[in-house]
Amino acid sequence: MDEAARVLRRLERIEALERTRGPTATMLGELRALVREAEAWARVEGDGRASAAAARLTTTLGGKKGLPASRS
């Protein structure tokens, strides 16, 4: 279960950044990567609802460009 291990390692990095009050941009990058990894894990597990939720979160975070999603 490589996907689960990746998610856990990413969470550890995020927690370390939080403890040290790391740069906001770095934290945001880690969170975006976490969403992608969680989505991959959900696909492997065959959980369509989790995968769809992760995809919506990716869109909310601005997708691959790293830009905030616009609100209408």
C-alpha positions in Angstrom: 0.0 0.0 0.0 2.4 2.6 -1.3 -0.3 5.2 -1.6 -1.2 5.1 2.1 2.5 5.3 3.1 2.9 8.4 0.9 -0.1 10.1 2.5 1.3 9.3 6.0 4.7 10.7 5.1 3.1 13.8 3.6 1.1 14.3 6.8 4.3 14.0 8.9 5.9 16.8 6.7 2.9 19.0 7.2 2.9 18.5 10.9 6.6 19.4 11.0 6.0 22.5 9.0 3.2 23.4 11.4 5.4 22.9 14.5 8.1 25.1 13.0 5.7 27.6 11.6 7.1 27.0 8.1 6.5 29.2 5.2 2.9 29.5 4.1 3.7 28.8 0.5 5.5 25.6 1.4 2.6 24.5 3.6 0.1 25.2 0.8 2.3 23.2 -1.6 2.3 20.3 0.8 -1.4 20.4 1.2 -1.9 20.4 -2.5 0.4 17.4 -2.8 -1.5 15.7 0.0 -4.8 16.1 -1.9 -3.2 14.5 -5.1 -1.8 11.6 -3.1 -5.1 11.1 -1.2 -6.9 11.0 -4.5 -4.5 8.4 -5.9 -5.0 6.3 -2.8 -8.8 6.6 -3.2 -8.6 5.4 -6.8 -6.5 2.4 -5.8 -9.0 1.5 -3.1 -11.8 1.9 -5.5 -13.6 4.6 -3.4 -15.3 6.8 -6.0 -16.7 9.2 -3.4 -13.3 9.8 -1.8 -11.8 10.3 -5.2 -14.5 12.8 -6.2 -14.1 14.7 -3.0 -10.3 15.0 -3.5 -10.9 16.2 -7.0 -13.3 18.9 -5.8 -10.7 20.0 -3.2 -8.1 20.2 -5.9 -10.4 22.5 -7.9 -11.1 24.6 -4.8 -7.3 24.9 -4.1 -6.8 26.2 -7.7 -5.8 23.0 -9.4 -2.4 22.5 -10.9 -1.6 26.1 -11.3 -1.7 26.8 -7.6 -4.0 29.7 -8.0 -7.0 30.3 -5.8 -10.2 29.3 -7.3 -12.5 32.2 -8.3 -15.7 32.6 -6.4 -18.7 33.9 -8.2 
